[in-house]
Amino acid sequence: MAGQETMQLLFLLLLVAGGWGIMRQTTPARTELLNICMDAKHHKEKPGPEDKLHDQCSPWKKNACCSVNTSQEAHKDVSYLYRFNWDHCRKMQPACKRHFIQDTCFYECSPNLGPWIQQVDQSWREERVLNVPLCQEDCQMWWEDCRSSYTCKTNWHKGWNWTSGYNQCPAGTTCRRMDFYFHTSAALCEDIWSHAYELSSYLRGSGHCMQMWFHPAKGNPKEEVAKFYAEAMRAAAAPWAPIRALLLSPVLLLWVLG
């Protein structure tokens, strides 16, 4: 019995020593998760006021990562931003296009995407966002307003024919209603931009999901959401977190006390 107790005590001491070793050796992770801009094609280096942001981009005017010119181009068809043609099959319905304009404004202007910024090896940008939790209502409205518009593919990030200087449907594809290519709202929001978004299980007002649409007079709800996820990421990245979780696990405690 004494031998078992000794073994258990030595095991715990090794865990604690290992935890301190990790704490001493771990390189600090990136700490800039709040109020930052992506290192991408048209983003400003730092967020700041932009009083004359255009139309749907105007909610970000108090603190934006986009310039006035970028906000104006975001509303144009085949603009200089990315030469992307929304009408690559048929004329996109105005109600649908509003969501893509809002999506562009969100991507270009928001300083609250830090927790989801990832480095990428692409010629036109150094960083992108991945799995931004989009509120259920925003994703559902996007799909409902766009399901009867037309497209020819599911992933709009890549695979286009650019020989004309703007995107055209690649050979072998067929123009169909968007709800043919995107059977659900989750499929649209998650697949269209290579998982820039993921459908959240949370609703607006929960503080746990991002909404593309908001009224600036009521404040920017994205700030609260970004803080929530930034704090969660920092806690999870703490070098002692795995050791603490193991030490406090019920299985280990029962083993030690047994």
C-alpha atoms as an extended CHARMM CRD file, in Angstrom:
* protein
*
       258  EXT
         1         1  MET       CA              0.0000000000        0.0000000000        0.0000000000  PROA      1               0.0000000000
         2         2  ALA       CA              2.8300000000        2.3290000000        0.9250000000  PROA      2               0.0000000000
         3         3  GLY       CA              4.4970000000        1.5800000000       -2.3960000000  PROA      3               0.0000000000
         4         4  GLN       CA              1.3460000000        2.6100000000       -4.3140000000  PROA      4               0.0000000000
         5         5  GLU       CA              1.0850000000        5.8500000000       -2.3420000000  PROA      5               0.0000000000
         6         6  THR       CA              4.7180000000        6.6250000000       -3.0960000000  PROA      6               0.0000000000
         7         7  MET       CA              4.1920000000        6.0050000000       -6.8140000000  PROA      7               0.0000000000
         8         8  GLN       CA              1.1540000000        8.2660000000       -6.8570000000  PROA      8               0.0000000000
         9         9  LEU       CA              3.0000000000       11.0420000000       -5.0470000000  PROA      9               0.0000000000
        10        10  LEU       CA              5.9450000000       10.8130000000       -7.4380000000  PROA      10              0.0000000000
        11        11  PHE       CA              3.5780000000       10.9610000000      -10.4010000000  PROA      11              0.0000000000
        12        12  LEU       CA              1.9710000000       14.1450000000       -9.1140000000  PROA      12              0.0000000000
        13        13  LEU       CA              5.3530000000       15.7190000000       -8.4720000000  PROA      13              0.0000000000
        14        14  LEU       CA              6.3860000000       14.9300000000      -12.0360000000  PROA      14              0.0000000000
        15        15  LEU       CA              3.2060000000       16.5610000000      -13.3570000000  PROA      15              0.0000000000
        16        16  VAL       CA              3.8020000000       19.7130000000      -11.3440000000  PROA      16              0.0000000000
        17        17  ALA       CA              7.4590000000       19.8450000000      -12.3890000000  PROA      17              0.0000000000
        18        18  GLY       CA              6.4520000000       19.3660000000      -16.0080000000  PROA      18              0.0000000000
        19        19  GLY       CA              3.9500000000       22.1810000000      -15.7030000000  PROA      19              0.0000000000
        20        20  TRP       CA              6.5780000000       24.5760000000      -14.3960000000  PROA      20              0.0000000000
        21        21  GLY       CA              8.8920000000       23.5200000000      -17.2100000000  PROA      21              0.0000000000
        22        22  ILE       CA              6.2540000000       24.3450000000      -19.8100000000  PROA      22              0.0000000000
        23        23  MET       CA              5.5970000000       27.7040000000      -18.1840000000  PROA      23              0.0000000000
        24        24  ARG       CA              9.3060000000       28.5920000000      -18.3690000000  PROA      24              0.0000000000
        25        25  GLN       CA              9.9000000000       27.3780000000      -21.9250000000  PROA      25              0.0000000000
        26        26  THR       CA              6.7480000000       28.3900000000      -23.8030000000  PROA      26              0.0000000000
        27        27  THR       CA              7.0990000000       31.3480000000      -26.1610000000  PROA      27              0.0000000000
        28        28  PRO       CA              4.3820000000       33.9510000000      -25.5620000000  PROA      28              0.0000000000
        29        29  ALA       CA              1.5680000000       33.7100000000      -28.1090000000  PROA      29              0.0000000000
        30        30  ARG       CA              0.2910000000       36.6550000000      -30.1350000000  PROA      30              0.0000000000
        31        31  THR       CA             -1.4540000000       39.0080000000      -27.7380000000  PROA      31              0.0000000000
        32        32  GLU       CA             -3.0050000000       41.4250000000      -30.2320000000  PROA      32              0.0000000000
        33        33  LEU       CA             -6.5040000000       40.0480000000      -30.6020000000  PROA      33              0.0000000000
        34        34  LEU       CA             -8.5960000000       43.1720000000      -30.0860000000  PROA      34              0.0000000000
        35        35  ASN       CA             -8.9760000000       46.3420000000      -32.1500000000  PROA      35              0.0000000000
        36        36  ILE       CA             -6.6540000000       45.2590000000      -34.9350000000  PROA      36              0.0000000000
        37        37  CYS       CA             -6.7050000000       45.0810000000      -38.7330000000  PROA      37              0.0000000000
        38        38  MET       CA             -5.7880000000       42.1360000000      -40.9040000000  PROA      38              0.0000000000
        39        39  ASP       CA             -2.6530000000       42.2070000000      -43.0040000000  PROA      39              0.0000000000
        40        40  ALA       CA             -4.5890000000       41.8470000000      -46.2460000000  PROA      40              0.0000000000
        41        41  LYS       CA             -4.9900000000       43.5120000000      -49.6150000000  PROA      41              0.0000000000
        42        42  HSD       CA             -6.9130000000       46.7060000000      -48.8010000000  PROA      42              0.0000000000
        43        43  HSD       CA             -6.9060000000       46.9430000000      -45.0010000000  PROA      43              0.0000000000
        44        44  LYS       CA             -5.4490000000       49.8930000000      -43.1620000000  PROA      44              0.0000000000
        45        45  GLU       CA             -2.5000000000       49.2240000000      -40.8770000000  PROA      45              0.0000000000
        46        46  LYS       CA             -4.4660000000       50.3140000000      -37.8120000000  PROA      46              0.0000000000
        47        47  PRO       CA             -8.1730000000       50.9980000000      -37.1910000000  PROA      47              0.0000000000
        48        48  GLY       CA             -9.3860000000       54.5450000000      -36.7620000000  PROA      48              0.0000000000
        49        49  PRO       CA            -12.2480000000       56.9620000000      -37.5160000000  PROA      49              0.0000000000
        50        50  GLU       CA            -13.5180000000       57.2460000000      -41.0940000000  PROA      50              0.0000000000
        51        51  ASP       CA            -16.3990000000       59.7370000000      -41.0050000000  PROA      51              0.0000000000
        52        52  LYS       CA            -17.3960000000       59.3670000000      -44.6530000000  PROA      52              0.0000000000
        53        53  LEU       CA            -17.6500000000       55.6120000000      -45.0820000000  PROA      53              0.0000000000
        54        54  HSD       CA            -20.1600000000       54.7910000000      -47.8070000000  PROA      54              0.0000000000
        55        55  ASP       CA            -23.6700000000       53.4260000000      -47.2670000000  PROA      55              0.0000000000
        56        56  GLN       CA            -23.5920000000       49.8800000000      -45.8430000000  PROA      56              0.0000000000
        57        57  CYS       CA            -20.0380000000       50.3190000000      -44.5620000000  PROA      57              0.0000000000
        58        58  SER       CA            -20.9910000000       53.4360000000      -42.5740000000  PROA      58              0.0000000000
        59        59  PRO       CA            -21.7370000000       51.6040000000      -39.2740000000  PROA      59              0.0000000000
        60        60  TRP       CA            -17.9680000000       51.1670000000      -38.8410000000  PROA      60              0.0000000000
        61        61  LYS       CA            -17.1640000000       54.8690000000      -39.2970000000  PROA      61              0.0000000000
        62        62  LYS       CA            -16.1840000000       55.4200000000      -35.6460000000  PROA      62              0.0000000000
        63        63  ASN       CA            -13.4480000000       52.8130000000      -35.8400000000  PROA      63              0.0000000000
        64        64  ALA       CA            -12.6740000000       51.1680000000      -39.1700000000  PROA      64              0.0000000000
        65        65  CYS       CA            -10.0090000000       49.1240000000      -40.9130000000  PROA      65              0.0000000000
        66        66  CYS       CA            -11.2470000000       50.3130000000      -44.3120000000  PROA      66              0.0000000000
        67        67  SER       CA            -10.7730000000       53.6160000000      -46.1060000000  PROA      67              0.0000000000
        68        68  VAL       CA            -13.5250000000       55.7170000000      -47.6620000000  PROA      68              0.0000000000
        69        69  ASN       CA            -12.4190000000       54.5810000000      -51.1090000000  PROA      69              0.0000000000
        70        70  THR       CA            -12.5880000000       50.9190000000      -50.1200000000  PROA      70              0.0000000000
        71        71  SER       CA            -16.0960000000       51.4090000000      -48.7390000000  PROA      71              0.0000000000
        72        72  GLN       CA            -17.2150000000       52.9850000000      -52.0120000000  PROA      72              0.0000000000
        73        73  GLU       CA            -15.6960000000       50.2110000000      -54.1190000000  PROA      73              0.0000000000
        74        74  ALA       CA            -17.3600000000       47.5800000000      -51.9200000000  PROA      74              0.0000000000
        75        75  HSD       CA            -20.7220000000       48.6680000000      -53.3530000000  PROA      75              0.0000000000
        76        76  LYS       CA            -19.7080000000       48.4250000000      -57.0170000000  PROA      76              0.0000000000
        77        77  ASP       CA            -20.0410000000       45.5320000000      -59.4410000000  PROA      77              0.0000000000
        78        78  VAL       CA            -16.6410000000       44.2170000000      -60.5790000000  PROA      78              0.0000000000
        79        79  SER       CA            -14.8530000000       46.8320000000      -58.4740000000  PROA      79              0.0000000000
        80        80  TYR       CA            -11.1010000000       47.2640000000      -58.3350000000  PROA      80              0.0000000000
        81        81  LEU       CA            -11.0450000000       45.5430000000      -54.9080000000  PROA      81              0.0000000000
        82        82  TYR       CA            -11.1210000000       41.9890000000      -56.2790000000  PROA      82              0.0000000000
        83        83  ARG       CA            -12.6290000000       42.2880000000      -59.7810000000  PROA      83              0.0000000000
        84        84  PHE       CA            -15.4000000000       39.9860000000      -58.5980000000  PROA      84              0.0000000000
        85        85  ASN       CA            -18.5460000000       39.7590000000      -60.6980000000  PROA      85              0.0000000000
        86        86  TRP       CA            -21.6310000000       39.0220000000      -58.6030000000  PROA      86              0.0000000000
        87        87  ASP       CA            -23.6430000000       38.5310000000      -61.8020000000  PROA      87              0.0000000000
        88        88  HSD       CA            -21.5340000000       35.6450000000      -63.1010000000  PROA      88              0.0000000000
        89        89  CYS       CA            -24.6790000000       33.6520000000      -63.9620000000  PROA      89              0.0000000000
        90        90  ARG       CA            -27.6140000000       36.0310000000      -64.0050000000  PROA      90              0.0000000000
        91        91  LYS       CA            -28.2950000000       39.4200000000      -62.5050000000  PROA      91              0.0000000000
        92        92  MET       CA            -28.0620000000       38.9020000000      -58.7650000000  PROA      92              0.0000000000
        93        93  GLN       CA            -31.2250000000       39.9720000000      -56.9650000000  PROA      93              0.0000000000
        94        94  PRO       CA            -30.7960000000       43.2440000000      -55.0280000000  PROA      94              0.0000000000
        95        95  ALA       CA            -31.8770000000       41.6730000000      -51.7140000000  PROA      95              0.0000000000
        96        96  CYS       CA            -29.1720000000       39.0650000000      -52.1330000000  PROA      96              0.0000000000
        97        97  LYS       CA            -26.4870000000       41.5110000000      -53.2110000000  PROA      97              0.0000000000
        98        98  ARG       CA            -27.0480000000       43.5570000000      -50.0590000000  PROA      98              0.0000000000
        99        99  HSD       CA            -25.7520000000       40.6190000000      -48.0220000000  PROA      99              0.0000000000
       100       100  PHE       CA            -22.6080000000       40.2900000000      -50.1030000000  PROA      100             0.0000000000
       101       101  ILE       CA            -21.9630000000       44.0170000000      -49.8400000000  PROA      101             0.0000000000
       102       102  GLN       CA            -22.4520000000       43.7800000000      -46.0900000000  PROA      102             0.0000000000
       103       103  ASP       CA            -20.1330000000       40.7800000000      -45.9770000000  PROA      103             0.0000000000
       104       104  THR       CA            -17.4980000000       42.8070000000      -47.8500000000  PROA      104             0.0000000000
       105       105  CYS       CA            -17.8960000000       45.7560000000      -45.4730000000  PROA      105             0.0000000000
       106       106  PHE       CA            -17.5980000000       43.4340000000      -42.4880000000  PROA      106             0.0000000000
       107       107  TYR       CA            -14.4430000000       41.8330000000      -43.8570000000  PROA      107             0.0000000000
       108       108  GLU       CA            -12.7890000000       45.0900000000      -44.9450000000  PROA      108             0.0000000000
       109       109  CYS       CA            -13.8680000000       47.4150000000      -42.1240000000  PROA      109             0.0000000000
       110       110  SER       CA            -14.2080000000       45.4710000000      -38.8860000000  PROA      110             0.0000000000
       111       111  PRO       CA            -11.4510000000       45.8370000000      -36.2450000000  PROA      111             0.0000000000
       112       112  ASN       CA            -13.0900000000       43.0570000000      -34.2000000000  PROA      112             0.0000000000
       113       113  LEU       CA            -11.9760000000       39.9540000000      -36.0920000000  PROA      113             0.0000000000
       114       114  GLY       CA             -8.7160000000       39.4240000000      -34.2170000000  PROA      114             0.0000000000
       115       115  PRO       CA             -9.5940000000       36.1230000000      -32.5170000000  PROA      115             0.0000000000
       116       116  TRP       CA            -10.1440000000       34.5070000000      -35.9260000000  PROA      116             0.0000000000
       117       117  ILE       CA             -7.2180000000       35.9210000000      -37.9070000000  PROA      117             0.0000000000
       118       118  GLN       CA             -4.9040000000       33.2770000000      -39.3410000000  PROA      118             0.0000000000
       119       119  GLN       CA             -1.6830000000       33.6150000000      -41.2980000000  PROA      119             0.0000000000
       120       120  VAL       CA             -1.8300000000       32.4180000000      -44.9040000000  PROA      120             0.0000000000
       121       121  ASP       CA              0.6570000000       31.9700000000      -47.7070000000  PROA      121             0.0000000000
       122       122  GLN       CA             -1.1530000000       33.7850000000      -50.5060000000  PROA      122             0.0000000000
       123       123  SER       CA              0.1780000000       36.2800000000      -53.0330000000  PROA      123             0.0000000000
       124       124  TRP       CA             -2.4580000000       38.9020000000      -52.2960000000  PROA      124             0.0000000000
       125       125  ARG       CA             -2.6830000000       38.7560000000      -48.4990000000  PROA      125             0.0000000000
       126       126  GLU       CA             -0.7520000000       37.6240000000      -45.4440000000  PROA      126             0.0000000000
       127       127  GLU       CA             -3.7460000000       36.9360000000      -43.2130000000  PROA      127             0.0000000000
       128       128  ARG       CA             -7.3610000000       35.7800000000      -43.4350000000  PROA      128             0.0000000000
       129       129  VAL       CA            -10.1800000000       34.9870000000      -41.0120000000  PROA      129             0.0000000000
       130       130  LEU       CA            -11.2820000000       31.4420000000      -40.2810000000  PROA      130             0.0000000000
       131       131  ASN       CA            -14.4690000000       30.1580000000      -38.6290000000  PROA      131             0.0000000000
       132       132  VAL       CA            -15.8900000000       33.4680000000      -37.4720000000  PROA      132             0.0000000000
       133       133  PRO       CA            -19.0590000000       32.4250000000      -35.5670000000  PROA      133             0.0000000000
       134       134  LEU       CA            -21.9030000000       34.0430000000      -37.5140000000  PROA      134             0.0000000000
       135       135  CYS       CA            -25.2000000000       34.5150000000      -35.6570000000  PROA      135             0.0000000000
       136       136  GLN       CA            -27.9910000000       32.1970000000      -36.7530000000  PROA      136             0.0000000000
       137       137  GLU       CA            -30.2610000000       35.0200000000      -37.9020000000  PROA      137             0.0000000000
       138       138  ASP       CA            -27.6050000000       36.6000000000      -40.1220000000  PROA      138             0.0000000000
       139       139  CYS       CA            -26.7850000000       33.3420000000      -41.8280000000  PROA      139             0.0000000000
       140       140  GLN       CA            -30.4400000000       32.3850000000      -42.2720000000  PROA      140             0.0000000000
       141       141  MET       CA            -31.3700000000       35.7890000000      -43.7330000000  PROA      141             0.0000000000
       142       142  TRP       CA            -28.4210000000       35.6040000000      -46.1160000000  PROA      142             0.0000000000
       143       143  TRP       CA            -29.5650000000       32.2200000000      -47.3870000000  PROA      143             0.0000000000
       144       144  GLU       CA            -33.2580000000       33.1510000000      -47.5920000000  PROA      144             0.0000000000
       145       145  ASP       CA            -32.5280000000       36.3010000000      -49.6170000000  PROA      145             0.0000000000
       146       146  CYS       CA            -30.0590000000       34.5610000000      -51.9320000000  PROA      146             0.0000000000
       147       147  ARG       CA            -31.5050000000       31.0960000000      -52.4300000000  PROA      147             0.0000000000
       148       148  SER       CA            -33.3120000000       32.1050000000      -55.6550000000  PROA      148             0.0000000000
       149       149  SER       CA            -30.3310000000       33.9290000000      -57.1720000000  PROA      149             0.0000000000
       150       150  TYR       CA            -27.9800000000       31.9820000000      -59.4340000000  PROA      150             0.0000000000
       151       151  THR       CA            -24.4270000000       30.7060000000      -59.2780000000  PROA      151             0.0000000000
       152       152  CYS       CA            -22.3450000000       27.8930000000      -60.7770000000  PROA      152             0.0000000000
       153       153  LYS       CA            -20.1760000000       26.7350000000      -57.8600000000  PROA      153             0.0000000000
       154       154  THR       CA            -19.9770000000       26.4470000000      -54.0820000000  PROA      154             0.0000000000
       155       155  ASN       CA            -16.5270000000       27.8030000000      -53.2500000000  PROA      155             0.0000000000
       156       156  TRP       CA            -16.2150000000       31.3880000000      -54.4610000000  PROA      156             0.0000000000
       157       157  HSD       CA            -12.6520000000       31.7730000000      -53.2340000000  PROA      157             0.0000000000
       158       158  LYS       CA            -11.0650000000       29.7560000000      -56.0040000000  PROA      158             0.0000000000
       159       159  GLY       CA            -11.6170000000       27.8480000000      -59.2210000000  PROA      159             0.0000000000
       160       160  TRP       CA            -12.9380000000       30.6930000000      -61.4100000000  PROA      160             0.0000000000
       161       161  ASN       CA            -12.0150000000       31.5060000000      -64.9740000000  PROA      161             0.0000000000
       162       162  TRP       CA            -10.1980000000       34.8730000000      -64.7790000000  PROA      162             0.0000000000
       163       163  THR       CA             -9.0890000000       35.1760000000      -68.4220000000  PROA      163             0.0000000000
       164       164  SER       CA            -11.4360000000       38.1240000000      -69.0130000000  PROA      164             0.0000000000
       165       165  GLY       CA            -10.0740000000       40.0550000000      -66.0320000000  PROA      165             0.0000000000
       166       166  TYR       CA            -12.9910000000       39.1630000000      -63.7770000000  PROA      166             0.0000000000
       167       167  ASN       CA            -14.4560000000       35.8900000000      -62.5700000000  PROA      167             0.0000000000
       168       168  GLN       CA            -16.4760000000       33.7600000000      -64.9530000000  PROA      168             0.0000000000
       169       169  CYS       CA            -17.9090000000       30.2840000000      -64.4690000000  PROA      169             0.0000000000
       170       170  PRO       CA            -15.3030000000       27.6190000000      -65.2330000000  PROA      170             0.0000000000
       171       171  ALA       CA            -15.8470000000       25.1230000000      -68.0310000000  PROA      171             0.0000000000
       172       172  GLY       CA            -18.0650000000       22.2110000000      -67.1250000000  PROA      172             0.0000000000
       173       173  THR       CA            -20.1300000000       24.0630000000      -64.5250000000  PROA      173             0.0000000000
       174       174  THR       CA            -23.8320000000       24.8670000000      -64.7640000000  PROA      174             0.0000000000
       175       175  CYS       CA            -25.6990000000       27.9150000000      -63.5220000000  PROA      175             0.0000000000
       176       176  ARG       CA            -28.3840000000       26.8990000000      -61.0470000000  PROA      176             0.0000000000
       177       177  ARG       CA            -30.2560000000       28.4500000000      -58.1620000000  PROA      177             0.0000000000
       178       178  MET       CA            -28.0840000000       29.0080000000      -55.1550000000  PROA      178             0.0000000000
       179       179  ASP       CA            -30.1760000000       26.6530000000      -53.0250000000  PROA      179             0.0000000000
       180       180  PHE       CA            -29.1090000000       23.8950000000      -55.4470000000  PROA      180             0.0000000000
       181       181  TYR       CA            -25.4550000000       24.4780000000      -54.5620000000  PROA      181             0.0000000000
       182       182  PHE       CA            -26.1340000000       25.5130000000      -50.9670000000  PROA      182             0.0000000000
       183       183  HSD       CA            -28.8500000000       23.2500000000      -49.5720000000  PROA      183             0.0000000000
       184       184  THR       CA            -28.8430000000       24.9250000000      -46.1500000000  PROA      184             0.0000000000
       185       185  SER       CA            -27.9180000000       28.2420000000      -44.6000000000  PROA      185             0.0000000000
       186       186  ALA       CA            -24.9070000000       26.5770000000      -42.9780000000  PROA      186             0.0000000000
       187       187  ALA       CA            -23.6680000000       25.3930000000      -46.3720000000  PROA      187             0.0000000000
       188       188  LEU       CA            -23.8350000000       28.9200000000      -47.7680000000  PROA      188             0.0000000000
       189       189  CYS       CA            -22.1840000000       30.6940000000      -44.8530000000  PROA      189             0.0000000000
       190       190  GLU       CA            -19.4560000000       28.1170000000      -44.3110000000  PROA      190             0.0000000000
       191       191  ASP       CA            -18.5750000000       26.9570000000      -47.8240000000  PROA      191             0.0000000000
       192       192  ILE       CA            -18.7740000000       30.1000000000      -49.9420000000  PROA      192             0.0000000000
       193       193  TRP       CA            -15.5860000000       31.7260000000      -48.5970000000  PROA      193             0.0000000000
       194       194  SER       CA            -13.6160000000       28.6180000000      -47.5800000000  PROA      194             0.0000000000
       195       195  HSD       CA            -14.8780000000       28.5920000000      -43.9920000000  PROA      195             0.0000000000
       196       196  ALA       CA            -14.2970000000       32.2410000000      -43.2440000000  PROA      196             0.0000000000
       197       197  TYR       CA            -17.5500000000       31.8550000000      -41.2990000000  PROA      197             0.0000000000
       198       198  GLU       CA            -19.1540000000       29.0600000000      -39.3580000000  PROA      198             0.0000000000
       199       199  LEU       CA            -22.8220000000       28.9160000000      -38.4110000000  PROA      199             0.0000000000
       200       200  SER       CA            -23.0590000000       29.6270000000      -34.7020000000  PROA      200             0.0000000000
       201       201  SER       CA            -25.5640000000       27.9380000000      -32.4300000000  PROA      201             0.0000000000
       202       202  TYR       CA            -26.0580000000       31.3170000000      -30.7460000000  PROA      202             0.0000000000
       203       203  LEU       CA            -28.4670000000       34.1260000000      -31.5570000000  PROA      203             0.0000000000
       204       204  ARG       CA            -27.9780000000       37.8690000000      -31.6920000000  PROA      204             0.0000000000
       205       205  GLY       CA            -27.6610000000       39.4420000000      -28.2690000000  PROA      205             0.0000000000
       206       206  SER       CA            -26.0020000000       36.3700000000      -26.7790000000  PROA      206             0.0000000000
       207       207  GLY       CA            -22.5470000000       37.9550000000      -26.8120000000  PROA      207             0.0000000000
       208       208  HSD       CA            -21.1970000000       34.7670000000      -28.3880000000  PROA      208             0.0000000000
       209       209  CYS       CA            -21.7240000000       35.2890000000      -32.1340000000  PROA      209             0.0000000000
       210       210  MET       CA            -20.9200000000       37.8920000000      -34.7660000000  PROA      210             0.0000000000
       211       211  GLN       CA            -23.6480000000       39.7070000000      -36.6620000000  PROA      211             0.0000000000
       212       212  MET       CA            -22.9000000000       41.3970000000      -39.9730000000  PROA      212             0.0000000000
       213       213  TRP       CA            -25.7910000000       43.8200000000      -39.5830000000  PROA      213             0.0000000000
       214       214  PHE       CA            -25.9800000000       46.2770000000      -36.6810000000  PROA      214             0.0000000000
       215       215  HSD       CA            -27.1650000000       49.7900000000      -35.8790000000  PROA      215             0.0000000000
       216       216  PRO       CA            -24.2880000000       52.0910000000      -34.8690000000  PROA      216             0.0000000000
       217       217  ALA       CA            -26.5740000000       54.1720000000      -32.6440000000  PROA      217             0.0000000000
       218       218  LYS       CA            -26.8780000000       51.1160000000      -30.3870000000  PROA      218             0.0000000000
       219       219  GLY       CA            -23.1340000000       50.5030000000      -30.3330000000  PROA      219             0.0000000000
       220       220  ASN       CA            -21.1060000000       47.7930000000      -32.0270000000  PROA      220             0.0000000000
       221       221  PRO       CA            -22.0230000000       44.3950000000      -30.5220000000  PROA      221             0.0000000000
       222       222  LYS       CA            -18.9800000000       42.8190000000      -32.1770000000  PROA      222             0.0000000000
       223       223  GLU       CA            -16.6660000000       44.4020000000      -29.6120000000  PROA      223             0.0000000000
       224       224  GLU       CA            -18.2280000000       42.3790000000      -26.7840000000  PROA      224             0.0000000000
       225       225  VAL       CA            -18.0890000000       39.1630000000      -28.8250000000  PROA      225             0.0000000000
       226       226  ALA       CA            -14.4410000000       39.6780000000      -29.7680000000  PROA      226             0.0000000000
       227       227  LYS       CA            -13.5370000000       40.2540000000      -26.1040000000  PROA      227             0.0000000000
       228       228  PHE       CA            -15.3460000000       37.0650000000      -25.0740000000  PROA      228             0.0000000000
       229       229  TYR       CA            -13.4560000000       34.9080000000      -27.5720000000  PROA      229             0.0000000000
       230       230  ALA       CA            -10.1320000000       36.6730000000      -26.9880000000  PROA      230             0.0000000000
       231       231  GLU       CA            -10.3560000000       35.9570000000      -23.2510000000  PROA      231             0.0000000000
       232       232  ALA       CA            -11.3030000000       32.3440000000      -23.9080000000  PROA      232             0.0000000000
       233       233  MET       CA             -8.3660000000       31.9050000000      -26.3000000000  PROA      233             0.0000000000
       234       234  ARG       CA             -5.9020000000       33.4280000000      -23.8630000000  PROA      234             0.0000000000
       235       235  ALA       CA             -7.1280000000       31.1750000000      -21.0760000000  PROA      235             0.0000000000
       236       236  ALA       CA             -6.8690000000       28.1000000000      -23.2770000000  PROA      236             0.0000000000
       237       237  ALA       CA             -3.3890000000       29.0950000000      -24.4360000000  PROA      237             0.0000000000
       238       238  ALA       CA             -2.0440000000       29.5450000000      -20.9000000000  PROA      238             0.0000000000
       239       239  PRO       CA              0.9630000000       27.1780000000      -20.5850000000  PROA      239             0.0000000000
       240       240  TRP       CA             -0.2860000000       25.7170000000      -17.2990000000  PROA      240             0.0000000000
       241       241  ALA       CA             -3.8400000000       25.0610000000      -18.5200000000  PROA      241             0.0000000000
       242       242  PRO       CA             -3.3230000000       21.4130000000      -19.6390000000  PROA      242             0.0000000000
       243       243  ILE       CA             -1.4930000000       20.5570000000      -16.4070000000  PROA      243             0.0000000000
       244       244  ARG       CA             -4.1880000000       22.1810000000      -14.2750000000  PROA      244             0.0000000000
       245       245  ALA       CA             -6.9280000000       20.3810000000      -16.1930000000  PROA      245             0.0000000000
       246       246  LEU       CA             -5.1600000000       17.0570000000      -15.6570000000  PROA      246             0.0000000000
       247       247  LEU       CA             -4.5400000000       17.6870000000      -11.9800000000  PROA      247             0.0000000000
       248       248  LEU       CA             -8.1880000000       18.5410000000      -11.4110000000  PROA      248             0.0000000000
       249       249  SER       CA             -9.6360000000       15.7130000000      -13.4870000000  PROA      249             0.0000000000
       250       250  PRO       CA            -12.0220000000       13.4570000000      -11.5100000000  PROA      250             0.0000000000
       251       251  VAL       CA            -10.3380000000       10.2850000000      -12.7950000000  PROA      251             0.0000000000
       252       252  LEU       CA             -6.9210000000       11.3430000000      -11.5470000000  PROA      252             0.0000000000
       253       253  LEU       CA             -8.2880000000       12.5080000000       -8.1950000000  PROA      253             0.0000000000
       254       254  LEU       CA            -10.0860000000        9.2060000000       -7.6530000000  PROA      254             0.0000000000
       255       255  TRP       CA             -6.9240000000        7.3270000000       -8.5490000000  PROA      255             0.0000000000
       256       256  VAL       CA             -4.8150000000        9.3820000000       -6.1200000000  PROA      256             0.0000000000
       257       257  LEU       CA             -7.3350000000        9.1590000000       -3.3100000000  PROA      257             0.0000000000
       258       258  GLY       CA             -7.9980000000        5.4680000000       -3.9680000000  PROA      258             0.0000000000
